[in-house]
Amino acid sequence: MFNFTSGFSFLGFEKASGIARFRNNSVKMDTGVDFLNLLDYDVSVKILTCLEDPSDLARASAVSRSWRNFVIASGLCKQLCLRMFPLLRRVDCVIEPRSEVGCSKSVEWEKLETEHRAYAFLAHSCTSFPLRDCLSDALCASSTDNYPEESVRNTLLPGDRVARSASYWSSTGQSNPAVPETLVYKLLADICVITEIYVQPFQAYFQWGLPIYSAKAVRFRMGHPKAPMGDMPEPFDGCADDKYVWTYTSPEFPMSQESQLQKFKLPEPVLCVGGVLLVELLGRVQRQEMDGLYYICVSHVKVVGRPLSNVFAAEISEPSGKFALRAISYTPPIQKVDEDKQDPVPGRQRRIRDLEQIVNMLRERGVQIGEYIWDGEEDEEDDESDEDFVL
């Protein structure tokens, strides 16, 4: 016979609220007796924790009211999320936009139901939301050879040319090929599930021999800033680790000296809480002929994953590193098919970047550039298209 008292003591409860309801609502299955009413509590939990698909756990909780109460009381959705993403052990509390609990329910049961809803939808979101580009902006680079012509922000744009001008980031030259470089990016959401990252080394098509300035290897870190970032500043040099907390570090991946978008698939999906990605470029392979120094140049970086900005947010507390998981909505976002779907930078922002490239190129050649006047109607059309683009 199922031991309800031992089950709730296992969860740390002193009150037995809901136990009678749990027992009385137990129903017989079409194929026989409900095994949850026969097996020991720990055995039943062991069986249901073998479910690794969030959809299977959702179906189990929909079998009957007693099964739903069992799944909630056992915290099975939370356990599933912790297995998927150990970083969630830092969750201090779960917050919902509104309470759905009646006054007759205990505080303990209310907390369990809140966690059940949040973790069940989080597990569903992390596995079923469509994959898409997750980069929002570039924050900084450890060094830049010629700013702003070779800014790290150029790596947001696919390809290696904009308006017939080279588009890439370049490090400063080093005599020691072992000196690494780092690039830091802001992701589209404070909570993202990242699956793979792409890096394309730059091939200097304007230099003799068409050299490719790749790194020997690449490594990735994810985390959050120690202080609120506010508005996006211009990218700067000097990516100091004391500004960020890195909660994940990937293995080291070898990089080929090839001018193509190279795919680096993470061993398993990574939950990034805080929305910051660091790309570590380890080792140099190409020396520049004119000065004899080693450089690393990147033309494009792309990050693929599932941003959860419309459904979840994180409120991080420093210095503990714990955070409150805030459920914004339990409605999956609507994905709009857009011409910019494969572009990490929305349409108007991309056109502005293209214009900046052209202006900088003309200024280098001594052309006097006046102040550009935006057309008001164009702004209105772009604003409407941006509003329709939902994460």
C-alpha distance (Angstrom), angle and dihedral (degrees) to the residues before:
residue distance angle dihedral
M1 . . .
F2 3.82 . .
N3 3.81 111.6 .
F4 3.82 104.9 -140.4
T5 3.80 96.1 175.5
S6 3.78 93.3 54.1
G7 3.79 88.9 45.9
F8 3.78 93.5 57.2
S9 3.80 93.2 41.7
F10 3.78 86.4 54.7
L11 3.81 86.7 58.0
G12 3.78 90.9 49.7
F13 3.79 97.8 -109.8
E14 3.79 122.7 144.8
K15 3.77 94.3 -174.3
A16 3.78 120.3 73.1
S17 3.80 96.1 -152.2
G18 3.74 112.1 152.6
I19 3.82 94.7 18.1
A20 3.76 95.7 108.7
R21 3.78 90.4 45.6
F22 3.79 89.3 48.4
R23 3.80 91.0 53.2
N24 3.80 99.0 41.2
N25 3.80 94.0 48.8
S26 3.78 93.5 53.5
V27 3.80 107.3 122.6
K28 3.75 136.0 -165.6
M29 3.78 117.7 -108.1
D30 3.81 121.6 -126.5
T31 3.79 89.6 -109.4
G32 3.80 97.7 47.5
V33 3.78 142.1 -68.8
D34 3.82 121.8 -1.5
F35 3.82 103.0 -105.9
L36 3.82 91.6 -152.0
N37 3.80 86.5 67.8
L38 3.80 92.3 53.3
L39 3.79 108.2 36.3
D40 3.77 128.2 75.1
Y41 3.81 114.8 -94.3
D42 3.80 95.2 -113.5
V43 3.81 91.4 48.7
S44 3.81 91.5 51.7
V45 3.81 90.9 49.6
K46 3.80 90.0 48.6
I47 3.80 90.8 53.5
L48 3.80 96.0 48.2
T49 3.80 94.0 44.5
C50 3.81 86.8 64.3
L51 3.82 86.4 73.8
E52 3.81 106.0 99.2
D53 3.80 99.1 172.1
P54 3.85 113.3 83.2
S55 3.81 88.8 -145.0
D56 3.81 91.2 58.3
L57 3.79 90.9 51.5
A58 3.81 90.0 48.9
R59 3.80 90.1 51.9
A60 3.80 90.3 49.8
S61 3.80 91.1 53.6
A62 3.83 89.3 50.7
V63 3.82 95.1 55.7
S64 3.80 93.5 88.7
R65 3.76 141.9 -31.9
S66 3.80 91.2 -94.8
W67 3.81 91.6 52.6
R68 3.81 90.9 48.4
N69 3.80 90.8 50.5
F70 3.78 90.0 48.4
V71 3.82 93.0 51.4
I72 3.82 90.7 48.0
A73 3.81 95.7 44.7
S74 3.80 91.7 48.4
G75 3.82 93.8 48.4
L76 3.80 90.1 -131.6
C77 3.82 95.0 158.3
K78 3.78 90.3 52.2
Q79 3.80 91.2 48.7
L80 3.81 89.7 50.9
C81 3.82 91.5 52.5
L82 3.81 92.0 47.9
R83 3.79 89.9 53.2
M84 3.79 90.6 49.6
F85 3.82 95.5 44.4
P86 3.83 118.1 15.7
L87 3.84 88.8 -170.2
L88 3.81 87.1 77.7
R89 3.81 87.9 74.4
R90 3.81 83.7 82.4
V91 3.81 91.4 65.2
D92 3.78 106.8 119.2
C93 3.80 96.8 -175.0
V94 3.80 142.2 -13.4
I95 3.81 119.1 -123.6
E96 3.79 126.4 -164.0
P97 3.81 126.2 -162.6
R98 3.79 91.7 -120.4
S99 3.77 139.0 4.5
E100 3.79 119.1 -104.5
V101 3.78 95.8 -179.3
G102 3.78 127.9 111.1
C103 3.79 122.4 -132.1
S104 3.80 91.8 -111.7
K105 3.79 93.8 68.3
S106 3.77 122.6 90.4
V107 3.79 123.2 -113.2
E108 3.80 89.9 -114.9
W109 3.79 93.5 52.9
E110 3.81 91.7 45.0
K111 3.81 89.9 54.9
L112 3.81 91.5 48.5
E113 3.80 92.7 50.7
T114 3.80 91.2 48.6
E115 3.80 91.7 51.0
H116 3.81 91.0 45.4
R117 3.81 93.2 54.8
A118 3.79 94.2 43.7
Y119 3.80 98.4 44.8
A120 3.81 93.4 41.5
F121 3.80 91.3 55.1
L122 3.81 92.0 41.0
A123 3.81 91.0 55.2
H124 3.80 89.6 47.3
S125 3.82 92.2 48.2
C126 3.80 94.2 48.8
T127 3.79 92.7 54.0
S128 3.81 106.5 31.7
F129 3.82 109.2 32.6
P130 3.84 111.6 104.9
L131 3.78 117.7 -93.3
R132 3.81 114.4 -114.7
D133 3.79 143.8 154.5
C134 3.80 110.3 -65.9
L135 3.83 105.4 -171.4
S136 3.80 117.5 112.9
D137 3.81 105.5 169.8
A138 3.79 145.7 -25.2
L139 3.81 116.4 -103.0
C140 3.79 106.6 -176.4
A141 3.77 149.1 -30.3
S142 3.79 128.3 -139.5
S143 3.82 88.0 -123.4
T144 3.82 139.5 -7.7
D145 3.78 124.2 -157.8
N146 3.82 99.3 -154.6
Y147 3.80 118.1 11.9
P148 3.01 129.2 -127.8
E149 3.82 95.5 1.4
E150 3.83 91.3 61.2
S151 3.81 97.8 31.8
V152 3.80 121.3 154.3
R153 3.80 86.9 -120.2
N154 3.81 87.8 74.5
T155 3.82 88.3 70.4
L156 3.80 90.6 69.6
L157 3.79 90.2 71.0
P158 3.81 120.0 78.6
G159 3.78 116.6 -120.0
D160 3.78 129.9 23.8
R161 3.83 101.1 -94.3
V162 3.80 135.9 62.3
A163 3.81 119.7 -174.4
R164 3.83 90.3 -14.2
S165 3.80 90.6 -54.2
A166 3.81 125.2 112.7
S167 3.82 113.3 -100.0
Y168 3.81 116.6 -161.0
W169 3.80 146.0 107.6
S170 3.80 118.8 -108.3
S171 3.78 129.7 -166.7
T172 3.77 122.4 -141.3
G173 3.80 115.9 -91.5
Q174 3.81 120.7 -92.1
S175 3.79 131.6 -168.8
N176 3.82 89.5 -150.7
P177 3.84 110.4 70.2
A178 3.82 91.4 -158.4
V179 3.84 94.1 68.5
P180 3.86 107.5 113.9
E181 3.79 129.5 -146.5
T182 3.81 131.8 -150.2
L183 3.80 134.4 -153.4
V184 3.82 121.7 -164.9
Y185 3.80 124.0 -156.5
K186 3.80 137.9 -175.7
L187 3.79 115.3 -129.5
L188 3.80 125.2 -139.4
A189 3.82 93.4 -106.4
D190 3.78 139.2 25.2
I191 3.80 87.2 -122.4
C192 3.81 117.4 44.2
V193 3.77 135.3 157.0
I194 3.81 106.8 -140.5
T195 3.80 120.6 -160.4
E196 3.81 106.5 168.1
I197 3.81 141.6 3.4
Y198 3.79 129.3 -152.7
V199 3.81 127.4 -154.2
Q200 3.80 126.0 -176.1
P201 3.83 117.7 -162.5
F202 3.79 115.6 -142.1
Q203 3.78 122.1 -111.1
A204 3.82 112.0 -151.8
Y205 3.79 97.9 -135.5
F206 3.82 89.2 176.4
Q207 3.84 94.3 59.8
W208 3.80 128.5 80.3
G209 3.80 111.9 -90.6
L210 3.85 93.4 15.6
P211 3.84 94.4 -104.3
I212 3.81 119.9 -156.4
Y213 3.82 113.1 -140.8
S214 3.81 100.0 -154.0
A215 3.78 129.4 150.7
K216 3.79 123.2 -115.3
A217 3.81 92.4 -122.7
V218 3.77 142.0 -5.7
R219 3.81 134.5 -142.7
F220 3.81 131.7 -176.9
R221 3.78 134.7 -143.9
M222 3.81 129.3 -172.2
G223 3.76 131.1 -165.0
H224 3.78 145.4 103.5
P225 3.82 139.3 -75.1
K226 3.79 118.4 -99.1
A227 3.81 90.7 -131.8
P228 3.82 131.9 30.9
M229 3.79 111.2 -83.5
G230 3.81 97.6 -150.2
D231 3.79 115.1 -174.1
M232 3.78 116.9 9.1
P233 3.83 108.4 -94.8
E234 3.76 124.8 -154.3
P235 3.82 111.3 -82.0
F236 3.79 112.2 -91.8
D237 3.78 137.9 -168.9
G238 3.78 124.0 -103.2
C239 3.83 113.2 54.8
A240 3.79 97.6 -155.9
D241 3.79 114.9 -163.8
D242 3.80 90.1 -143.8
K243 3.83 88.3 74.5
Y244 3.81 94.9 59.1
V245 3.79 141.3 44.8
W246 3.80 112.5 -140.4
T247 3.80 113.0 -151.7
Y248 3.81 97.1 174.1
T249 3.80 134.2 38.4
S250 3.79 120.9 -173.9
P251 3.80 127.4 -144.8
E252 3.80 117.1 -91.5
F253 3.81 113.3 -92.1
P254 3.83 123.0 -158.6
M255 3.80 114.0 -123.2
S256 3.80 124.2 -145.1
Q257 3.79 121.2 -133.0
E258 3.78 90.6 -120.9
S259 3.79 130.8 121.7
Q260 3.79 97.2 -125.5
L261 3.78 138.5 98.3
Q262 3.81 101.7 -85.7
K263 3.80 117.5 -154.3
F264 3.82 121.2 -137.9
K265 3.79 110.7 -173.2
L266 3.80 114.4 -161.0
P267 3.82 116.1 -126.1
E268 3.80 88.2 -113.9
P269 3.82 135.5 -7.4
V270 3.81 111.2 -72.0
L271 3.80 125.1 -145.7
C272 3.80 109.1 -139.7
V273 3.81 112.9 -161.7
G274 3.78 110.8 -171.2
G275 3.80 99.0 31.1
V276 3.83 101.6 -113.4
L277 3.81 125.4 128.3
L278 3.80 126.5 -170.7
V279 3.81 121.9 -161.9
E280 3.81 113.0 -157.5
L281 3.80 114.6 -158.1
L282 3.79 106.8 -160.2
G283 3.79 121.2 -160.4
R284 3.81 132.0 -9.2
V285 3.79 128.4 -112.8
Q286 3.80 106.2 175.3
R287 3.79 126.9 71.8
Q288 3.82 119.5 -161.0
E289 3.79 111.1 -123.7
M290 3.80 97.8 -142.6
D291 3.83 97.4 57.5
G292 3.82 104.1 13.4
L293 3.82 92.5 -124.7
Y294 3.81 129.2 131.7
Y295 3.82 119.0 -116.5
I296 3.81 138.3 -178.2
C297 3.81 117.1 -147.6
V298 3.82 128.0 -178.1
S299 3.78 125.6 -169.6
H300 3.82 100.5 -175.6
V301 3.81 141.9 9.9
K302 3.80 121.9 -169.7
V303 3.81 128.6 -176.5
V304 3.82 122.0 -162.6
G305 3.78 123.4 -161.6
R306 3.78 146.5 96.8
P307 3.83 117.1 -67.3
L308 3.81 112.6 -155.4
S309 3.81 98.9 -167.1
N310 3.82 95.8 127.7
V311 3.79 95.7 50.3
F312 3.83 109.1 29.8
A313 3.78 139.4 28.7
A314 3.80 133.8 -178.2
E315 3.80 127.4 -138.3
I316 3.80 105.6 -160.6
S317 3.80 122.1 -156.5
E318 3.77 119.5 -152.4
P319 2.99 138.1 -116.0
S320 3.81 92.2 11.5
G321 3.80 93.8 56.9
K322 3.81 90.7 -141.2
F323 3.77 118.2 132.5
A324 3.78 142.0 -164.1
L325 3.79 113.5 -120.0
R326 3.80 107.1 -139.8
A327 3.80 118.1 -161.7
I328 3.81 106.4 -148.9
S329 3.78 98.9 176.5
Y330 3.77 139.7 -10.3
T331 3.81 92.2 -146.9
P332 3.82 117.5 101.8
P333 3.82 112.3 -121.4
I334 3.79 119.6 -104.4
Q335 3.78 112.2 -115.3
K336 3.80 115.1 -141.7
V337 3.79 119.6 -152.4
D338 3.77 103.1 -128.9
E339 3.79 136.6 167.9
D340 3.80 87.1 -119.3
K341 3.81 93.0 53.9
Q342 3.79 93.5 113.3
D343 3.79 94.1 39.5
P344 3.84 118.2 89.8
V345 3.81 89.9 -152.2
P346 3.86 117.6 64.9
G347 3.81 117.9 -120.4
R348 3.79 103.3 -95.9
Q349 3.81 93.1 41.5
R350 3.80 90.2 50.8
R351 3.82 91.5 51.5
I352 3.81 90.0 50.3
R353 3.80 90.0 52.5
D354 3.81 90.0 49.7
L355 3.81 89.9 51.4
E356 3.82 91.0 49.7
Q357 3.80 89.7 53.4
I358 3.81 91.7 51.3
V359 3.83 93.2 46.2
N360 3.81 92.5 49.5
M361 3.81 91.1 48.5
L362 3.83 92.1 50.8
R363 3.80 92.7 47.0
E364 3.80 90.0 52.6
R365 3.81 87.5 57.9
G366 3.80 93.0 51.5
V367 3.81 97.3 -103.2
Q368 3.82 113.2 148.9
I369 3.79 109.4 -127.9
G370 3.78 120.1 -160.2
E371 3.78 126.5 -153.9
Y372 3.79 113.3 -68.1
I373 3.81 116.2 -127.1
W374 3.77 116.1 -148.4
D375 3.77 118.1 -139.2
G376 3.78 109.0 -118.7
E377 3.81 95.6 -143.9
E378 3.80 90.8 53.0
D379 3.81 90.5 53.0
E380 3.80 91.6 51.8
E381 3.80 92.3 50.2
D382 3.82 91.7 47.8
D383 3.80 92.4 47.5
E384 3.80 90.5 53.4
S385 3.79 92.0 49.8
D386 3.83 91.3 48.1
E387 3.81 91.0 51.6
D388 3.80 90.2 54.3
F389 3.80 91.2 54.4
V390 3.80 104.1 91.9
L391 3.77 123.6 -176.6
